[in-house]
């Protein structure tokens, strides 16, 4: 990557070679020859067809194929309950096609549509259902609907990896955390949540490129795909206050509001009662089994304790989310050094996943692109994915037990499910703690090694308003201890790449 300045000179940007810079990957490459040699300079020499982005795309394509194989039982035998849960091939796509009558009703636009997912998911579901109208009836059309949505998710997955790679700056290989994710191989085709993750990733790309209005507009659309982009917006506003870029952030917020209204406008014009009814249904819904409140209810049922109804769960979730927002604001404004955009956004979204009333294990899809930018460390990220995978499998087996009619070897009881859910929640909290630690100790942040400020900083970058912060920034940048291998800043080894 080469950048030309007004003087006509060019600056070479450094990228990180993962087999050198990450301890886990360095040890994993030993069976195939070990880390890349010190004299090798990938990128400085023309790699031919296999550029970094193309390798990442190939990795994603392989992962997408493996992901469809995990659904092969249901694609062959159908999505019958509880078989689809006990074989862990359940997906919202085919079930929603039947339950929400997508063959005859367009979500939100048709009167009496029972669709319970987001507006963006409704648009995708309605259009894909219309495209499968010529594929037959019954199970054949249901399968075609699943396959078409899965194919679209695969394309979105590839585009997300490319966007994350380009947003990561010199750490382009960190996008492999998304491209080769074991978690996504299991849950990528479970729900429409990947659309929200892709839109947020695109928004951060625009923000990093100082296209703040476009970032706001994309986040506005993303807010109609999932609720968590609102927290992303607020985190950026808090950082804007710290950097004294409030006007830019308010412009971004205005663009988000306009885009949100534009997506909602057709629904309000055609079927004005649909969206308010959708919000009312969400508030009236019981908490999910994987949430704190649903977990309490499962334990309370066995112990004879009072359970939390929908209104009590809503109140508890609102209080905890308010505390989360106060914590995000405090981190943005009072951390010794301004947190990186990806760090604060990840903490906000991960906190929402832990505290939300409707939390599901596949909501981890929201976190993976953010993790690749905020905490690109393979060992903790893979361990977290293992915990979430166990949570998802436990949920499927627990639901097969609840639904009945399944043998005990394909089902589990409440205590085992609760153990898996709590482990996954604790793993997410550990990632939050690691990220916050790096906010307060920037010398531990692998992204900031090599005098890099914030690859996603965009309009937030610039001289700090307070000279005391400048001194802290300088001290944090130069205070990295030498690694055991003798290189300052840990085992980080840099290579030069020119595009």
Kinemage of the C-alpha trace (Angstrom):
@kinemage 1
@onewidth
@group {chain A} dominant
@subgroup {mainchain}
@vectorlist {calphas} color= white
{ca unk a 1} P 0.000 0.000 0.000
{ca unk a 2} L 1.471 3.320 -1.005
{ca unk a 3} L 0.298 6.800 -0.183
{ca unk a 4} L 1.480 9.882 -2.145
{ca unk a 5} L 1.773 13.176 -0.303
{ca unk a 6} L 1.604 16.714 -1.636
{ca unk a 7} L 5.405 16.857 -1.816
{ca unk a 8} L 5.413 14.011 -4.313
{ca unk a 9} L 7.048 11.613 -1.890
{ca unk a 10} L 5.494 8.299 -1.004
{ca unk a 11} L 5.187 6.525 2.314
{ca unk a 12} L 5.292 2.768 2.604
{ca unk a 13} L 2.795 1.280 4.987
{ca unk a 14} L 3.714 -1.792 6.991
{ca unk a 15} L 1.595 -4.913 7.326
{ca unk a 16} L 1.792 -7.646 9.905
{ca unk a 17} L 2.602 -11.232 8.918
{ca unk a 18} L 0.333 -13.355 11.172
{ca unk a 19} L 2.648 -16.360 11.397
{ca unk a 20} L 5.267 -14.029 12.841
{ca unk a 21} L 3.186 -11.712 14.970
{ca unk a 22} L 0.690 -14.038 16.666
{ca unk a 23} L 2.062 -16.617 19.153
{ca unk a 24} L -0.666 -19.182 18.455
{ca unk a 25} L -0.334 -19.011 14.675
{ca unk a 26} L 3.445 -19.107 14.969
{ca unk a 27} L 3.259 -22.425 16.831
{ca unk a 28} L 0.535 -23.791 14.538
{ca unk a 29} L 2.723 -23.243 11.443
{ca unk a 30} L 5.517 -25.474 12.763
{ca unk a 31} L 4.170 -28.642 11.047
{ca unk a 32} L 4.251 -26.838 7.667
{ca unk a 33} L 7.666 -25.229 7.977
{ca unk a 34} L 7.249 -22.622 10.685
{ca unk a 35} L 6.686 -18.877 10.461
{ca unk a 36} L 7.524 -16.924 7.320
{ca unk a 37} L 11.268 -16.396 7.069
{ca unk a 38} L 12.915 -13.130 8.061
{ca unk a 39} L 14.182 -12.537 4.543
{ca unk a 40} L 10.759 -13.027 2.967
{ca unk a 41} L 8.854 -9.874 2.055
{ca unk a 42} L 5.319 -10.746 0.899
{ca unk a 43} L 3.853 -7.846 -0.986
{ca unk a 44} L 7.202 -6.338 -1.902
{ca unk a 45} L 7.473 -9.112 -4.483
{ca unk a 46} L 4.592 -9.537 -6.913
{ca unk a 47} L 2.534 -12.490 -5.593
{ca unk a 48} L 0.829 -13.074 -8.916
{ca unk a 49} L -2.782 -14.117 -8.654
{ca unk a 50} L -2.694 -14.886 -4.923
{ca unk a 51} L -2.873 -11.427 -3.385
{ca unk a 52} L -3.861 -11.182 0.266
{ca unk a 53} L -7.456 -10.257 -0.563
{ca unk a 54} L -7.843 -13.113 -3.013
{ca unk a 55} L -6.471 -15.589 -0.491
{ca unk a 56} L -8.961 -14.270 2.060
{ca unk a 57} L -11.792 -14.639 -0.471
{ca unk a 58} L -10.758 -18.241 -1.159
{ca unk a 59} L -10.662 -18.948 2.580
{ca unk a 60} L -14.156 -17.492 2.955
{ca unk a 61} L -15.485 -19.506 0.021
{ca unk a 62} L -14.183 -22.725 1.584
{ca unk a 63} L -15.727 -21.762 4.928
{ca unk a 64} L -19.054 -21.002 3.225
{ca unk a 65} L -19.059 -24.455 1.612
{ca unk a 66} L -18.321 -26.114 4.963
{ca unk a 67} L -21.133 -24.048 6.495
{ca unk a 68} L -23.669 -25.378 3.986
{ca unk a 69} L -22.462 -28.919 4.713
{ca unk a 70} L -23.402 -28.459 8.381
{ca unk a 71} L -27.014 -28.063 7.180
{ca unk a 72} L -26.923 -31.085 4.871
{ca unk a 73} L -29.113 -33.296 7.079
{ca unk a 74} L -31.990 -30.811 7.059
{ca unk a 75} L -31.514 -30.017 3.378
{ca unk a 76} L -31.973 -33.727 2.672
{ca unk a 77} L -34.563 -34.720 5.287
{ca unk a 78} L -36.400 -31.437 5.769
{ca unk a 79} L -36.720 -29.090 8.726
{ca unk a 80} L -38.901 -31.197 10.989
{ca unk a 81} L -39.102 -30.492 14.729
{ca unk a 82} L -37.410 -31.697 16.929
{ca unk a 83} L -35.133 -33.490 14.450
{ca unk a 84} L -33.709 -30.204 13.148
{ca unk a 85} L -32.742 -29.223 16.690
{ca unk a 86} L -31.258 -32.564 17.714
{ca unk a 87} L -29.111 -32.663 14.545
{ca unk a 88} L -28.094 -28.995 14.997
{ca unk a 89} L -29.097 -28.019 11.454
{ca unk a 90} L -31.892 -25.674 12.511
{ca unk a 91} L -32.186 -22.335 10.702
{ca unk a 92} L -34.602 -19.431 10.854
{ca unk a 93} L -34.831 -19.272 7.053
{ca unk a 94} L -36.926 -22.387 6.292
{ca unk a 95} L -38.856 -22.166 9.554
{ca unk a 96} L -39.772 -18.546 8.966
{ca unk a 97} L -40.831 -19.402 5.418
{ca unk a 98} L -43.516 -21.691 6.842
{ca unk a 99} L -44.391 -19.951 10.112
{ca unk a 100} L -44.533 -16.445 8.630
{ca unk a 101} L -46.321 -17.564 5.445
{ca unk a 102} L -43.682 -16.021 3.217
{ca unk a 103} L -45.061 -17.819 0.210
{ca unk a 104} L -48.143 -15.572 0.261
{ca unk a 105} L -47.351 -12.622 2.580
{ca unk a 106} L -44.631 -9.975 2.149
{ca unk a 107} L -43.270 -9.078 5.610
{ca unk a 108} L -44.469 -5.733 6.992
{ca unk a 109} L -46.189 -4.776 3.710
{ca unk a 110} L -48.930 -7.431 3.720
{ca unk a 111} L -51.801 -6.995 6.138
{ca unk a 112} L -51.590 -9.535 8.948
{ca unk a 113} L -47.994 -10.545 8.251
{ca unk a 114} L -46.676 -12.372 11.363
{ca unk a 115} L -43.001 -11.667 10.572
{ca unk a 116} L -41.074 -11.135 13.829
{ca unk a 117} L -37.633 -10.225 12.495
{ca unk a 118} L -36.190 -6.833 11.508
{ca unk a 119} L -37.369 -4.651 8.632
{ca unk a 120} L -34.215 -5.319 6.587
{ca unk a 121} L -34.653 -9.048 7.182
{ca unk a 122} L -38.254 -8.601 6.043
{ca unk a 123} L -37.145 -7.014 2.777
{ca unk a 124} L -34.618 -9.795 2.154
{ca unk a 125} L -37.108 -12.517 3.093
{ca unk a 126} L -39.889 -11.040 0.979
{ca unk a 127} L -37.744 -10.620 -2.118
{ca unk a 128} L -36.128 -14.045 -1.873
{ca unk a 129} L -39.521 -15.677 -1.306
{ca unk a 130} L -40.808 -14.009 -4.470
{ca unk a 131} L -37.758 -15.221 -6.411
{ca unk a 132} L -38.473 -18.828 -5.394
{ca unk a 133} L -42.085 -18.766 -6.574
{ca unk a 134} L -41.250 -20.912 -9.603
{ca unk a 135} L -39.369 -23.601 -7.708
{ca unk a 136} L -42.398 -25.695 -6.782
{ca unk a 137} L -44.535 -25.979 -3.683
{ca unk a 138} L -44.112 -27.152 -0.119
{ca unk a 139} L -40.750 -28.616 0.827
{ca unk a 140} L -39.170 -27.867 -2.554
{ca unk a 141} L -39.860 -24.166 -2.283
{ca unk a 142} L -38.812 -24.129 1.361
{ca unk a 143} L -35.467 -25.670 0.367
{ca unk a 144} L -35.065 -23.192 -2.491
{ca unk a 145} L -35.771 -20.338 -0.071
{ca unk a 146} L -33.092 -21.591 2.317
{ca unk a 147} L -30.554 -22.116 -0.467
{ca unk a 148} L -31.106 -18.656 -1.935
{ca unk a 149} L -30.757 -16.950 1.453
{ca unk a 150} L -27.673 -19.020 2.243
{ca unk a 151} L -26.130 -18.062 -1.113
{ca unk a 152} L -26.772 -14.393 -0.383
{ca unk a 153} L -25.211 -14.758 3.063
{ca unk a 154} L -22.155 -16.375 1.453
{ca unk a 155} L -21.768 -13.360 -0.842
{ca unk a 156} L -22.259 -10.984 2.098
{ca unk a 157} L -19.686 -13.001 4.062
{ca unk a 158} L -17.094 -12.560 1.308
{ca unk a 159} L -17.828 -8.835 0.996
{ca unk a 160} L -17.576 -8.437 4.776
{ca unk a 161} L -14.146 -10.077 4.799
{ca unk a 162} L -12.952 -7.727 2.044
{ca unk a 163} L -14.306 -4.692 3.884
{ca unk a 164} L -12.734 -5.761 7.190
{ca unk a 165} L -9.404 -6.382 5.441
{ca unk a 166} L -9.429 -2.911 3.916
{ca unk a 167} L -10.532 -1.323 7.183
{ca unk a 168} L -7.762 -3.031 9.162
{ca unk a 169} L -4.997 -1.025 7.505
{ca unk a 170} L -1.612 -2.730 7.856
{ca unk a 171} L -3.208 -5.708 9.655
{ca unk a 172} L -5.056 -6.923 6.572
{ca unk a 173} L -4.564 -10.577 7.556
{ca unk a 174} L -6.712 -10.071 10.660
{ca unk a 175} L -9.733 -10.461 8.372
{ca unk a 176} L -8.890 -14.176 8.391
{ca unk a 177} L -10.568 -14.264 11.818
{ca unk a 178} L -13.821 -13.742 9.902
{ca unk a 179} L -12.889 -15.667 6.759
{ca unk a 180} L -11.928 -18.903 8.553
{ca unk a 181} L -14.200 -18.660 11.582
{ca unk a 182} L -15.317 -22.038 12.993
{ca unk a 183} L -18.274 -20.259 14.568
{ca unk a 184} L -19.513 -18.906 11.247
{ca unk a 185} L -19.188 -22.343 9.704
{ca unk a 186} L -21.905 -23.404 12.146
{ca unk a 187} L -24.172 -20.345 12.472
{ca unk a 188} L -23.688 -18.203 9.351
{ca unk a 189} L -26.874 -19.605 7.772
{ca unk a 190} L -28.946 -19.659 10.952
{ca unk a 191} L -30.421 -16.148 10.742
{ca unk a 192} L -30.421 -12.867 8.829
{ca unk a 193} L -28.069 -11.285 11.406
{ca unk a 194} L -25.128 -11.396 9.019
{ca unk a 195} L -26.730 -8.534 7.071
{ca unk a 196} L -26.439 -6.259 10.111
{ca unk a 197} L -22.822 -7.321 10.727
{ca unk a 198} L -21.944 -6.585 7.094
{ca unk a 199} L -23.589 -3.146 7.174
{ca unk a 200} L -21.800 -2.165 10.403
{ca unk a 201} L -18.487 -3.320 8.913
{ca unk a 202} L -19.148 -1.184 5.838
{ca unk a 203} L -20.006 1.793 8.036
{ca unk a 204} L -16.694 1.465 9.911
{ca unk a 205} L -14.894 1.292 6.561
{ca unk a 206} L -16.518 4.554 5.482
{ca unk a 207} L -15.744 6.109 8.860
{ca unk a 208} L -12.079 5.113 8.573
{ca unk a 209} L -11.975 6.746 5.121
{ca unk a 210} L -13.404 9.997 6.579
{ca unk a 211} L -16.702 9.537 4.739
{ca unk a 212} L -18.604 10.252 7.900
{ca unk a 213} L -21.979 10.998 6.317
{ca unk a 214} L -21.890 7.726 4.395
{ca unk a 215} L -20.953 5.919 7.601
{ca unk a 216} L -23.966 7.436 9.330
{ca unk a 217} L -26.294 6.530 6.469
{ca unk a 218} L -25.148 2.903 6.473
{ca unk a 219} L -25.518 2.705 10.256
{ca unk a 220} L -29.061 4.049 9.870
{ca unk a 221} L -29.894 1.215 7.478
{ca unk a 222} L -28.115 -1.254 9.767
{ca unk a 223} L -30.324 -0.096 12.660
{ca unk a 224} L -33.248 -1.481 10.689
{ca unk a 225} L -31.435 -4.837 10.474
{ca unk a 226} L -30.602 -5.129 14.204
{ca unk a 227} L -30.798 -2.818 17.229
{ca unk a 228} L -27.107 -2.774 18.126
{ca unk a 229} L -25.918 -0.243 15.467
{ca unk a 230} L -27.520 2.433 17.649
{ca unk a 231} L -24.833 1.655 20.235
{ca unk a 232} L -22.188 1.944 17.516
{ca unk a 233} L -23.482 5.426 16.704
{ca unk a 234} L -23.447 6.477 20.342
{ca unk a 235} L -19.923 5.138 20.845
{ca unk a 236} L -18.724 7.203 17.872
{ca unk a 237} L -20.475 10.288 19.247
{ca unk a 238} L -18.746 9.825 22.616
{ca unk a 239} L -15.386 9.544 20.867
{ca unk a 240} L -16.244 12.651 18.857
{ca unk a 241} L -16.831 14.565 22.074
{ca unk a 242} L -13.419 13.439 23.353
{ca unk a 243} L -11.742 14.488 20.079
{ca unk a 244} L -13.771 17.724 19.824
{ca unk a 245} L -15.356 16.617 16.555
{ca unk a 246} L -18.909 16.953 17.815
{ca unk a 247} L -20.231 18.653 14.688
{ca unk a 248} L -19.007 15.816 12.462
{ca unk a 249} L -20.560 13.238 14.750
{ca unk a 250} L -23.896 15.060 14.861
{ca unk a 251} L -23.892 15.226 11.063
{ca unk a 252} L -23.298 11.480 11.026
{ca unk a 253} L -26.145 10.973 13.490
{ca unk a 254} L -28.435 13.061 11.266
{ca unk a 255} L -27.495 10.989 8.208
{ca unk a 256} L -28.263 7.826 10.166
{ca unk a 257} L -31.692 9.135 11.152
{ca unk a 258} L -32.540 10.071 7.562
{ca unk a 259} L -31.471 6.656 6.250
{ca unk a 260} L -33.439 4.929 9.011
{ca unk a 261} L -36.563 6.853 8.019
{ca unk a 262} L -36.060 6.113 4.316
{ca unk a 263} L -35.957 2.363 4.987
{ca unk a 264} L -39.021 2.593 7.204
{ca unk a 265} L -40.997 4.940 4.921
{ca unk a 266} L -42.391 2.282 2.500
{ca unk a 267} L -43.649 0.222 5.444
{ca unk a 268} L -45.339 3.218 7.068
{ca unk a 269} L -46.856 4.260 3.740
{ca unk a 270} L -48.303 0.855 2.845
{ca unk a 271} L -49.052 -0.649 6.265
{ca unk a 272} L -48.679 2.012 9.012
{ca unk a 273} L -49.580 -0.302 11.875
{ca unk a 274} L -47.000 -2.995 11.012
{ca unk a 275} L -43.875 -1.476 12.540
{ca unk a 276} L -45.476 -0.263 15.809
{ca unk a 277} L -47.016 -3.732 16.184
{ca unk a 278} L -43.577 -5.267 15.562
{ca unk a 279} L -42.020 -3.155 18.340
{ca unk a 280} L -44.919 -3.973 20.681
{ca unk a 281} L -44.477 -7.686 20.028
{ca unk a 282} L -40.757 -7.462 20.785
{ca unk a 283} L -41.445 -5.759 24.108
{ca unk a 284} L -44.164 -8.255 24.990
{ca unk a 285} L -42.037 -11.292 24.104
{ca unk a 286} L -40.619 -13.466 26.857
{ca unk a 287} L -36.824 -13.288 27.266
{ca unk a 288} L -34.797 -15.814 25.309
{ca unk a 289} L -33.356 -18.844 27.081
{ca unk a 290} L -29.831 -17.587 26.409
{ca unk a 291} L -30.361 -14.174 28.005
{ca unk a 292} L -29.664 -13.356 31.645
{ca unk a 293} L -33.386 -13.029 32.276
{ca unk a 294} L -34.408 -16.224 30.493
{ca unk a 295} L -31.629 -18.056 32.303
{ca unk a 296} L -32.957 -16.764 35.615
{ca unk a 297} L -36.407 -18.046 34.697
{ca unk a 298} L -35.068 -21.510 33.884
{ca unk a 299} L -33.350 -21.706 37.252
{ca unk a 300} L -36.349 -20.190 39.041
{ca unk a 301} L -38.634 -22.808 37.505
{ca unk a 302} L -36.563 -25.622 38.994
{ca unk a 303} L -35.971 -23.924 42.335
{ca unk a 304} L -39.481 -22.568 42.899
{ca unk a 305} L -38.356 -18.932 42.794
{ca unk a 306} L -40.364 -16.068 41.249
{ca unk a 307} L -39.827 -15.702 37.523
{ca unk a 308} L -39.338 -12.512 35.502
{ca unk a 309} L -42.214 -11.698 33.168
{ca unk a 310} L -41.778 -9.627 29.996
{ca unk a 311} L -42.256 -6.267 31.700
{ca unk a 312} L -39.794 -7.081 34.510
{ca unk a 313} L -37.256 -8.337 31.963
{ca unk a 314} L -37.681 -5.147 29.920
{ca unk a 315} L -37.122 -2.992 33.005
{ca unk a 316} L -34.040 -4.933 34.113
{ca unk a 317} L -32.582 -4.887 30.593
{ca unk a 318} L -33.225 -1.127 30.260
{ca unk a 319} L -31.435 -0.405 33.552
{ca unk a 320} L -28.451 -2.574 32.687
{ca unk a 321} L -28.187 -1.092 29.183
{ca unk a 322} L -28.260 2.415 30.690
{ca unk a 323} L -25.359 1.398 32.942
{ca unk a 324} L -23.574 0.020 29.875
{ca unk a 325} L -23.988 3.346 28.055
{ca unk a 326} L -22.589 5.229 31.059
{ca unk a 327} L -19.616 2.869 31.069
{ca unk a 328} L -19.035 3.373 27.329
{ca unk a 329} L -19.175 7.146 27.783
{ca unk a 330} L -16.724 6.948 30.684
{ca unk a 331} L -14.274 4.855 28.633
{ca unk a 332} L -14.522 7.217 25.683
{ca unk a 333} L -14.034 10.370 27.721
{ca unk a 334} L -11.723 9.368 30.565
{ca unk a 335} L -9.424 6.571 29.382
{ca unk a 336} L -5.802 7.774 29.555
{ca unk a 337} L -5.588 7.603 25.764
{ca unk a 338} L -8.547 7.909 23.437
{ca unk a 339} L -9.751 4.344 22.728
{ca unk a 340} L -9.588 3.124 19.187
{ca unk a 341} L -12.911 3.181 17.359
{ca unk a 342} L -13.048 -0.611 16.995
{ca unk a 343} L -12.232 -1.121 20.667
{ca unk a 344} L -15.038 1.053 22.003
{ca unk a 345} L -17.541 -0.208 19.436
{ca unk a 346} L -16.731 -3.821 20.271
{ca unk a 347} L -17.131 -3.252 24.011
{ca unk a 348} L -20.488 -1.549 23.403
{ca unk a 349} L -21.855 -4.291 21.141
{ca unk a 350} L -20.477 -7.149 23.249
{ca unk a 351} L -22.043 -5.576 26.334
{ca unk a 352} L -25.351 -5.395 24.489
{ca unk a 353} L -25.098 -9.089 23.552
{ca unk a 354} L -24.481 -10.037 27.175
{ca unk a 355} L -27.220 -7.804 28.630
{ca unk a 356} L -29.888 -7.971 25.904
{ca unk a 357} L -33.269 -9.523 26.541
{ca unk a 358} L -33.410 -11.375 23.214
{ca unk a 359} L -29.808 -12.600 23.136
{ca unk a 360} L -29.126 -15.723 21.073
{ca unk a 361} L -25.808 -17.527 20.493
{ca unk a 362} L -25.850 -16.643 16.781
{ca unk a 363} L -25.730 -12.955 17.706
{ca unk a 364} L -21.995 -13.602 18.039
{ca unk a 365} L -22.027 -12.981 14.268
{ca unk a 366} L -22.288 -9.277 15.158
{ca unk a 367} L -19.058 -9.444 17.145
{ca unk a 368} L -16.664 -11.273 14.833
{ca unk a 369} L -15.911 -8.437 12.348
{ca unk a 370} L -15.510 -6.045 15.289
{ca unk a 371} L -13.186 -8.482 17.079
{ca unk a 372} L -10.949 -8.703 14.014
{ca unk a 373} L -10.420 -4.938 14.300
{ca unk a 374} L -10.525 -4.505 18.075
{ca unk a 375} L -8.724 -7.553 19.497
{ca unk a 376} L -6.919 -9.455 16.722
{ca unk a 377} L -5.478 -12.143 18.967
{ca unk a 378} L -6.165 -15.663 17.718
{ca unk a 379} L -5.975 -17.578 20.997
{ca unk a 380} L -8.678 -15.689 22.975
{ca unk a 381} L -10.868 -15.274 19.910
{ca unk a 382} L -10.775 -18.993 19.075
{ca unk a 383} L -11.447 -19.947 22.692
{ca unk a 384} L -14.422 -17.579 22.730
{ca unk a 385} L -15.732 -19.111 19.501
{ca unk a 386} L -15.438 -22.575 21.024
{ca unk a 387} L -17.550 -21.427 23.976
{ca unk a 388} L -20.215 -19.921 21.706
{ca unk a 389} L -20.283 -23.049 19.522
{ca unk a 390} L -20.857 -25.149 22.648
{ca unk a 391} L -23.620 -22.724 23.666
{ca unk a 392} L -25.345 -23.017 20.279
{ca unk a 393} L -25.179 -26.820 20.252
{ca unk a 394} L -26.426 -26.927 23.852
{ca unk a 395} L -29.349 -24.658 22.951
{ca unk a 396} L -30.350 -26.915 20.078
{ca unk a 397} L -30.178 -30.043 22.248
{ca unk a 398} L -32.017 -28.292 25.075
{ca unk a 399} L -34.808 -27.221 22.726
{ca unk a 400} L -35.103 -30.767 21.421
{ca unk a 401} L -35.582 -31.865 25.050
{ca unk a 402} L -38.225 -29.181 25.668
{ca unk a 403} L -40.075 -29.977 22.470
{ca unk a 404} L -40.102 -33.649 23.426
{ca unk a 405} L -40.212 -36.798 21.387
{ca unk a 406} L -36.436 -37.161 21.174
{ca unk a 407} L -34.052 -39.665 22.766
{ca unk a 408} L -31.878 -38.521 25.658
{ca unk a 409} L -28.679 -39.055 23.657
{ca unk a 410} L -29.824 -36.203 21.371
{ca unk a 411} L -31.047 -33.868 24.131
{ca unk a 412} L -29.806 -32.248 27.323
{ca unk a 413} L -31.489 -30.916 30.427
{ca unk a 414} L -31.481 -27.431 31.932
{ca unk a 415} L -28.290 -27.597 34.057
{ca unk a 416} L -26.103 -28.536 31.094
{ca unk a 417} L -27.613 -25.846 28.902
{ca unk a 418} L -27.173 -23.248 31.644
{ca unk a 419} L -23.535 -24.252 32.068
{ca unk a 420} L -22.893 -23.771 28.340
{ca unk a 421} L -24.757 -20.445 28.237
{ca unk a 422} L -22.903 -19.085 31.274
{ca unk a 423} L -19.560 -20.209 29.835
{ca unk a 424} L -20.255 -18.374 26.574
{ca unk a 425} L -21.363 -15.262 28.442
{ca unk a 426} L -18.261 -15.378 30.623
{ca unk a 427} L -16.057 -15.796 27.540
{ca unk a 428} L -17.609 -12.666 26.008
{ca unk a 429} L -16.983 -10.784 29.259
{ca unk a 430} L -13.339 -11.900 29.174
{ca unk a 431} L -12.950 -10.418 25.679
{ca unk a 432} L -14.511 -7.191 26.938
{ca unk a 433} L -12.061 -7.141 29.852
{ca unk a 434} L -9.077 -7.766 27.557
{ca unk a 435} L -10.164 -4.932 25.280
{ca unk a 436} L -10.669 -2.520 28.177
{ca unk a 437} L -7.253 -3.493 29.549
{ca unk a 438} L -5.661 -2.531 26.237
{ca unk a 439} L -7.482 0.805 26.342
{ca unk a 440} L -5.782 1.600 29.646
{ca unk a 441} L -2.469 -0.020 28.650
{ca unk a 442} L -1.996 0.863 24.955
{ca unk a 443} L 1.416 -0.797 24.960
{ca unk a 444} L -0.398 -4.166 25.036
{ca unk a 445} L -2.466 -3.284 21.957
{ca unk a 446} L -0.993 -5.120 18.950
{ca unk a 447} L -2.761 -2.748 16.550
{ca unk a 448} L -0.975 0.281 18.000
{ca unk a 449} L 2.476 -1.222 17.684
{ca unk a 450} L 4.692 0.560 15.198
{ca unk a 451} L 3.452 4.088 16.088
{ca unk a 452} L -0.007 3.475 14.616
{ca unk a 453} L -2.736 5.611 16.189
{ca unk a 454} L -6.093 4.213 15.015
{ca unk a 455} L -6.653 2.670 11.567
{ca unk a 456} L -10.393 3.325 11.914
{ca unk a 457} L -10.044 6.801 13.472
{ca unk a 458} L -11.170 8.766 10.423
{ca unk a 459} L -12.183 12.321 11.319
{ca unk a 460} L -11.343 11.675 14.976
{ca unk a 461} L -7.626 11.729 14.209
{ca unk a 462} L -5.663 14.898 14.749
{ca unk a 463} L -3.820 16.728 17.480
{ca unk a 464} L -5.560 16.325 20.840
{ca unk a 465} L -7.164 19.394 22.310
{ca unk a 466} L -5.544 18.798 25.704
{ca unk a 467} L -1.693 18.821 25.708
{ca unk a 468} L -1.724 16.471 28.708
{ca unk a 469} L -3.341 13.824 26.490
{ca unk a 470} L -0.560 14.317 23.958
{ca unk a 471} L 1.998 13.539 26.663
{ca unk a 472} L 0.072 10.416 27.676
{ca unk a 473} L -0.162 9.316 24.055
{ca unk a 474} L 3.592 9.753 23.595
{ca unk a 475} L 4.362 7.856 26.791
{ca unk a 476} L 1.994 5.023 25.828
{ca unk a 477} L 3.542 4.767 22.350
{ca unk a 478} L 7.118 4.595 23.615
{ca unk a 479} L 6.505 2.524 26.744
{ca unk a 480} L 6.393 -0.898 25.136
{ca unk a 481} L 8.670 -3.459 26.675
{ca unk a 482} L 10.994 -5.580 24.613
{ca unk a 483} L 9.778 -9.094 23.936
{ca unk a 484} L 11.718 -12.178 24.917
{ca unk a 485} L 12.803 -12.498 21.290
{ca unk a 486} L 14.493 -9.123 21.543
{ca unk a 487} L 12.124 -7.033 19.423
{ca unk a 488} L 10.442 -4.009 20.950
{ca unk a 489} L 6.701 -4.354 21.259
{ca unk a 490} L 6.580 -8.118 21.619
{ca unk a 491} L 7.047 -10.588 18.796
{ca unk a 492} L 5.750 -8.197 16.200
{ca unk a 493} L 7.680 -8.413 12.926
{ca unk a 494} L 6.826 -6.040 10.100
{ca unk a 495} L 6.940 -6.455 6.367
{ca unk a 496} L 6.625 -3.858 3.640
{ca unk a 497} L 3.865 -4.135 1.103
{ca unk a 498} L 3.167 -2.006 -1.917
{ca unk a 499} L -0.062 -2.318 -3.885
